[in-house]
């Protein structure tokens, strides 16, 4: 035990030493802003930028004034232009896409053919274009152009570059889960880094130290779940506590968000059981009583119901008590009421779906999506996630999300539609409420393929809404709050993307979970003494 403590102390001291080294690199005066941008990009992709937030903000704010006038930003190559644009938009600066006009042929308005030879530049342009908002046609054009060219040239690339490009085509940075992207990027970076690169060693050590914390949190969540004994007492509910914890870990992985991860992870596990109660177990009359109990936060209406439904409701009550205790330490327990109110709305929306299912009613797509924004659970889960944001969890923030603002609605649409696309064929095999796909097919008399195309367009528009809301000059909420919403959207892209429900079919998510909470990163041999 003593040796372990000594090891921990040595690692912390080494981490601080490396952090100081990397910090000095950020502060050094660079001959060209591009060098600073490359460093910031690596810090973010390696998952250690949270150590240098104020320094990064200062650098990007300085560059922003120059970038808004394209002629004053002296980078002309596609990689430099694209990297600058992307980093500024990621930070919330409304960088103008006009800077990309210089990359197009004046005669036909198409991107220059000469760009095709610069694969790294094409990849950077592809990544930057995913930060587009409505009406930015040049960025839409850039996505189509770069995606086609990169895909068609994959076989010609070096193994390392092919791996990078292939990954980006599936998960562009905008839609990537930061923690998972870091896990992927660190080994890639190690193949290109110089010997004894302090940034690489810092990223590896930091990842492993955080992973140890995440293991402890997951262990706590697992013990809590086993004590509830849902596997025996609520046999119809999905046993998904590990996958439930993976969700908030994908939203915010930094050490200061432990309370938030525990709250959201447990809430997802219990909400999943409640979803299954409405979806696959309770009769309509039973579900009406269950909804009344949630609206009153009182078990009284549950007297005539099966014991398993009472167990689920009691677990929900206990979880909210725990939320109040956890947030009381920071004087934030008063905000638990916002989460309760969001849960009441969720129960009402679940009951609407149960009534549609019971009556065999297929609503219009518009009716379905209005209710589906709530049944996606994202307004609830995002509200709950803010409980873990410390000083950023203000009344203004909770008042803002309680109105389901545009960015939260867009995030919920991404969740609802992506979920439906992955699971509707399976759900058609049993009695189940119509999904977005069936609602569109029934309402417009279209084929499944046409419904898919419509929904893919809905997803594109929802991401543009998110991008737009992240760029508002007058910020009503802190960037960290908006980042939570963005990251919830990214998690759903992974968990339900590519027409696969990896939450229900948990085996599909197993290697991602292992990458984040089981398998540590190995230090490159150059760092071993």
WOCOR-V664585 format. One record per pair of residues at least 12 apart in sequence whose ideal C-beta (glycine too) atoms are under 6 Angstrom apart, sorted by the first residue. I is the first residue (numbers start at 1). GAP is how many residues later the second one is. If there is no record, write none. Layout:
I GAP
I GAP
This chain:
15 190
18 180
18 183
18 184
19 32
21 177
22 176
22 177
22 180
26 26
26 29
33 30
34 41
34 46
36 23
37 46
37 47
37 50
40 16
40 47
45 140
46 136
46 140
46 157
47 135
48 155
48 158
50 204
60 28
60 31
64 24
64 29
67 17
67 21
67 28
70 29
78 25
78 37
78 40
78 43
78 47
79 41
79 42
79 45
81 18
82 42
82 43
82 46
83 41
85 43
86 41
86 42
86 45
89 42
92 378
92 387
94 377
97 39
97 41
97 42
100 38
111 34
116 33
122 24
122 27
122 28
123 42
125 17
125 21
126 20
127 45
127 46
129 13
129 14
130 42
130 44
131 43
131 336
133 331
133 334
133 335
134 330
150 15
160 31
175 315
175 318
177 73
177 313
177 314
177 317
179 74
179 337
183 332
186 17
190 334
195 331
196 330
201 326
204 317
204 319
207 314
208 312
208 313
213 42
214 303
215 302
217 44
218 27
218 299
221 20
221 24
221 44
222 19
225 16
228 87
233 78
234 39
234 74
234 77
234 78
236 40
236 44
236 45
237 36
237 39
238 34
240 32
241 28
242 271
243 260
243 263
243 266
244 21
244 24
244 25
245 20
246 267
247 21
247 244
248 13
248 16
248 17
250 241
251 134
251 233
251 236
251 237
257 131
259 67
259 129
260 125
260 128
263 60
263 121
263 124
264 120
264 121
266 53
267 117
270 45
270 46
270 49
271 106
273 39
274 38
277 35
278 72
278 76
284 70
284 74
286 19
287 64
287 67
289 12
290 19
291 56
291 60
293 20
294 53
295 49
323 13
324 12
327 60
332 61
335 63
338 45
338 60
338 64
339 44
339 45
342 37
342 38
342 41
343 37
345 29
346 28
346 34
349 22
349 25
349 26
352 19
353 80
356 77
357 76
362 72
362 80
364 79
365 74
365 75
365 78
368 71
372 44
373 36
373 39
376 36
376 39
376 40
378 33
378 34
378 37
378 110
379 25
379 29
379 33
382 26
382 103
382 106
383 18
385 99
392 86
392 88
397 80
397 84
400 77
406 59
406 63
407 59
407 62
407 78
408 77
410 52
410 55
410 56
411 74
411 77
411 78
413 49
414 45
414 48
414 75
414 78
415 77
417 19
417 38
417 41
417 42
418 74
418 78
419 77
420 15
420 16
420 17
421 78
422 74
422 77
422 78
422 79
423 78
424 13
437 14
440 14
470 12
